[in-house]
Every structure is written in C-alpha cells, then in structure tokens.
Amino acid sequence: MKLDLFKEIASSLRIEIGKTESMSSWHTRIAYSAAGRIAMTSLWDSTEDENSDGISITHFKHKVIRELKAFCEMEEEIKFFSDHEEDFIKDIADEIYRIYLNTGYFYHKNYVIYPAPDRFTTYEQITLVRGSALQESINMSGLGFYTLSLNNKNKYFQVGSICEMFNISSLNLEQIWHKIISRYEPLTHMSLDNMEYLSLSPNYSCYWSSVPEKINNISLLRNKQCENRCYYLCKSSSECVLYCKLPDFLVQNREYLRIANCLLNESQNLPSSKYKEDGDIVYLYICYLYPPSILNFIKLYSWPYMKISNDFERIVNKEIFELIKSVLKPLGYSFTKIKE
C-alpha cells in the first residue's frame, strides 16, 4: 500500500527513479518534493487574523514537518540524511522555507508570508511556473514547478526569461567584471592587518588565503572578522598599490561570489561544474559556488544529495538540468560530464 502511494505521487509529479538509484533515495526525493508542494498550498489556508491575507512562517514550516513525519512513518528507510530524525526534519523545513523565499514564491513581512503573483516563463518545450500552481497538474524537480503544457495561462503573468523571473543577471561574467572595475574609486592607503585574500589558483584548497594572489594585478581581499566584514579590490602597478572598498550590495549575503567567479573567469581558472547522468536524473557536483541568485535557482529545481544543506552536490531531473545548462553557459559557466 505504501509503495503504491509513493508511485502515485511520483507519477503525478513526474519524479523518475535513476537507473542505479536506490529505492530509499527515490522515496526520500518524492517525500521532499511532496512536502514542498503541500506547504505551498498552505499559503491559502485560513488564518486566525481576519485582517491578514497570509499565514505565519510557523504554519508553513509545520506543514512541511507534518508531511515529512507522515512519510517517515510509512517508509522506515527514509532517514532524510540523518539518524536524528526529529531535529533534522525541522532543518529540512527551514531549508524548504528559505529556498521558496529566496526564489520569490512568496513575500515575507512581520513573520507573515503572502503568496506572490503566479508567473511563468517558457524555454523551448518546458514552462517553469513560479507560484502555487493550485489549478495545475504540475511536475516537480526538487521544489521547483514546471510543466510541458500550461493549461491556465490566463491565471499567470508571463515573464520574458528565466533570468528575469529568478533575478539572475543576464550579463556574462566578463561583462559583469568590466562593469565592476569601471566604477573603481581607489584609496591609496589602507591597513592590511587581519586581512585574507581570495584564492585564485586552479589548485586552491579553500576560498580564502593569507597570501595575496593577483589576476591582471587585481585581487580581492576582506577582513577576517565575521561581523561588519568589508571587501576590497586591490590593484597594483609599478608605481603604487590602490584599494577600493566595495559597496555592501555587491558583497553582502554571499554576493561577493559574483566577483570571485569573475576574477577566476578572467584568469581562466573558474572550475567547471561536473555532472553524471543516471537515467532520468543527473548528479550535479558544483565545484565552485555560484552567485546567490543562480545557486538559489539551482537549489529550487534540485534535490539535496547526501545532506540537506548541501550547496555543492545536487540531484536534478535530466530535462531540467539541460535547461539549467542552456541558461548558464552563455553567462560564462561551464559543465563537464563525468565519464562512466
């Protein structure tokens, strides 16, 4: 009976099992997507406050927790990457909430969330849907909704491109870099105490180093303090060294990764993401973190692999992965297929 239910959900959401994937892994992915789908429908639950059109964050997360517990009771092999099931399910609920919030599925104000207007964009044969899709028979890759035929287009607002819908810059890495350095306003003096530098070599062991590295005489550095952390571009010449403090909007909330990707791209040292096909799914290994908007988009349309808060290893529906590649390659990102 429980296997029939998993198969029914998988069929309705078009979640296929990989050729070599274990049944436990497949069931875990089904439960993850189904919990996200149910949580999104909870945005239209009635609230105790008649003057509010939204629901509490707690209510949303409780929906996720309740669904995941129900799946775990049906299938003992579902461990959600941890033996500490109770606490870890709460972590999954937090992660699902963050992913939907960061990709614009709802608005947040005063601990209340409100559904965002439903939107869609079509890329070749695939239509990505951002919203609840309550009236749709919808497919899911991870937490993201998509379909091959959108029936209620009048219910949705059409967006011109995937980049526009998910707030991804349409400029490629080279264009972004030239835009940043064109605004360079240098300082001639700055203390280098307690600073660390972005690692720019192809054989880096971590993102930051105590030793400066330069690409075309430019490097990125930051103070080691976590609170009120400042980032600087450093440009050296035969005459002097100039520093430029970067504005907060370019670096806060891991936005500095956009600049890091640009610098590595300039030196032709930006690591390519690797992937391995397994039937209808793809294992994606991100070898260098993408800027937040791109990473949020990928996390929306993928499942975590091995552990829940995993930005580096994801599982993606194969046709959605091909779409992701088509969107990111023109922006300067590359992908390498792992040979069997």
N, C-alpha and C positions, 0 to 999 in steps of 0.2 A: 504493500500500500504506500509506504513512504517513498519507495523508488518510483512509483507511478507519479507521485506528486512532484518529485524533482524533475522527472522527464517532462511533465506537463508544463511546469514553469519554464524549463529550458527551451521547450518548443515555442511557447508564447513569446519569449524574449529573444529567441534565436541565439541561444548560447550553446555552441557546439563543443564537444569534448575533443581535446587534442589526440593525435594518433597514439602518442606514448604517455599521455597524461593519466594519472591515477584517478580512480573514481572519487576518492576523498577530495582531491584538488578541484575536480569539476563541481562537486556538490558545494564546496566552500565558495567557489565563484558564483554559483547560482544563488546561494543564500545572500551573499554580499550585494549582488545586483537587485535581488527581490526586496531586500531591506531598504535600499535606496529608493526604489520605486514606491513602496508603501509610505515611506517617510515623506516623499514629495506630495503624495495625495493628501497627507495630513495638513498641508497648508490651507486646505478648505474646511478643516474641522471647525465646528462652532466653538466659540470662546466664552468664558465667563463674563468678559467685559463686552457689553453690547456696543460700546463706542469704538472698539478695536476691530480692524479688518484682518488682523494677523493672529498668529499663535506664539506661544512662548518658545524660546530655544529649548527649554527643558522638555516641553511637549514633543517637539520634533525628535530630539535625541531619544526620548522614551520609546517612541515608535520603532526606532532602529533597534534598540536594546530588546524590546519585546519580541520583535520578529526574529532576531538572531538567536535568542534563547529558545524560541519555538523550534527553529531549525536544528539547533544542537540537541534538543530533546528527541527529535526524530532520527537524527543520524549521529551516532557516537563518534564516528571518525572525523567529524568536523571539529577541529580544535582551534580554528582561526589563529594559527601560527603560535599558539601558546597553551601551556597546560593550566595557566591561571585564568580560567575562562571568565569568571565574573568581572574582574578588573579589566581584562583585555577587551571584552565586548564593549565596555564603556569607552575605551580608547578608540575602538572602531567607530562608535557613534560620533565621537569628537571629530575623527578624520573625515567621515562622510559629511558632517555638517560643514567643516572647513572647505572641502572641495566644492560643494554646491555654492557656498557663499562666495568663494574666490572666482567662480566662473559665472556669476551673475544670475543664478537660478532664483534667487530671492533677495529682498532688501532687508537690512537689519537696522533697527532703531530702538533704543531703550529696552533691550532684552526681548524685543518682539520682532518676528520676521514676517515679511509680507511677500506674496508671490510676485515675481517680476512679470511684465507682459510677455506672453509667449512669442518666441521668434524662431525663424527657420532660415537656413541657407542651403543651397544645393550645390554640390560639387560632383560633376559628371552624373553618375546614376544614384548617388547617395545624398539624402537630405538629412542634415543634422538639425535636431529640434532642441531648443533651449526653453524649458518650461515644464509644466506638469504633464502635458500630453494626455490629459484625462480621457479625451474622446478618441484617442488613437490606439490602434493595435501597434505597439511600438517595439522596436528591437533595442537591445542594450549591449554595449561593450563597456564593462566596468560599471560606472554610474551614469554614463552618457547615453542620451536617447538618439536614435536615428531610425530612418525608415527608407525603403526603396520606393514607396508611393504614399505621399501625404494626402489624405482624403479631405481634411477640413482646413484647406489653406486660408479660407476667409477668417478663421479663428486666430490666425497667426500674422505677425508682421514680418515681411521678408527683409532679410539683411543681405547686403551685396556680396559679402565674402566671409569666409571662416575667420580671417584675421580681424575683420571688423566686429564680428559677433563676439569674439573672445578677447578683444582688446590686445591683439598681437600686432606689433609694428609691421607694416608692410615693407619697410626699408630692409635691405640686406645688411649683413654685418659690416661690410666696407662702407656703405652709405652712412650707417649709424656712427661709425668711428670718425669719419670726416666731419660729421655734424657736431660731434662732441669736441674735437680738437679745434674746430673753427671758433668755439666760444672760449678758448683758453685765455684766462686772465691771470698771468703769473705773479707769484711772490718771489722775491729774491732771497729772503731769509726765512728759515724755519728750523725748529729744533727736530732732530731725528731721534731723540731719546724715546725708547719704548715703542719703536715702530716695527712693523713687519711688512714684507713685500710679496706681491703676487708671484707665484712660481710660474715661469713662462717656458721652461724647457719641456721637451716632449717626454722626458722620463721623470716627471715630478712624483714625489711620494705623498705630498699634501698640497693644498691650495696656496698656503702661505709659508714664507721662509724668512729667516733673519738676514738673508743675503740678498741684496738688490739685483734684479735682472732687468735688462732693458731691451725693448724692441724699437728699432729706429730711434734709439736714445730716449725712449719714453717708458716709464714703468708706473705701476700702480702701487701705492702704499697706504697703510692705515695704522692708527694707534691700536695697541693691543687691548686697551680697556674695552670691555663689552658695553658699558654704559656710555652714551653720548659719543659713540665711535665716529671718527671723522676719516674720510678718504681723500687722497690727494693723487693727482697726476704729477709725475716728476719728469722733467725734460732737461737733459744735459747737452751741453755743447762744448766746444773747445774753450769758450770764454767763461761760461758760468753754468750754474745749475738753477733752474727755475721750478717753482712749485705752484700748483693750482689746487685750491680746496674745492672739492666737488659739492654741488648743492645737494641737500638731503633727498630731494625727489629722485635723483639719479642713483642713489646708493642704499637708501633705507629698505627694509623688508626684503633683503637679498637682491635688490635691483642692481647692485654692483656686479652681479654675474653677467649682465649685458655687456658691461665694459670689459670684464675678464674674457668673455667669449670673443669680443672684438680684438683685443690685444693678441690673443692666441691665434686668431684667424690671420692677423697681419703677419705673424711670424710663420704661418703655415704649420703651426703646432697644435691646432684645435683638434682634440681627439674625435674620431668618428664614433657614433653610437653603433653598437653591434646588435645583430638580431639573428634568431634561429627560428625557422618555420617548423611547425608541428601540426600538420593537417590544416584545420581551420583556425588555428591560433598561432600567435607569434610571441616568442620570448624576447623582450627588448631589454638590452643592457646599456644604460646611459653612462657613458664613460666620462663625461664632464657635464655638470649640471647646466640645464638651460636657464635662461632668464625666467622669472616667476610666471609671466603670462603664458609662456609656452609650456612650462612644466605643469602648470595648473590644467591646461588643456589636455595634455597627455594623461595626467592622473585622472581626469574626469572620464576619459574614454579607455581606461585600462583597469586591470585588477592588480592589487599588490601581490608581490611574489616573495615568499619566504617570511616576511614580516610586514606588519600593517603599515607603519610609517616608513615606507621604502621608496625613496625618490630615484633610486638607481636601477632597480630591477622590476619590470612590469610585464604583465601578460595582456596582449591586445588581440581583439578579433582581427583576423587577417585582412579583410577588406577595409577596415578602419585604419589598420597600420599602413596600408598602401596609400590611403588618403593623407595620413599624417606625413608620410614621406614626401608626397607631392606638394604639400603646403610648405614644409620646412626646407627642402632642397634649394628652392630659389632664394631663400633667405640666407644661405651660406652654410647650412648644416649638412653633414654627410652621414651616410649609413653604410655599414659593411656587413654583408651576410656571412655568418659563421659556416664554414664548410663542414659537411657531415663527416 
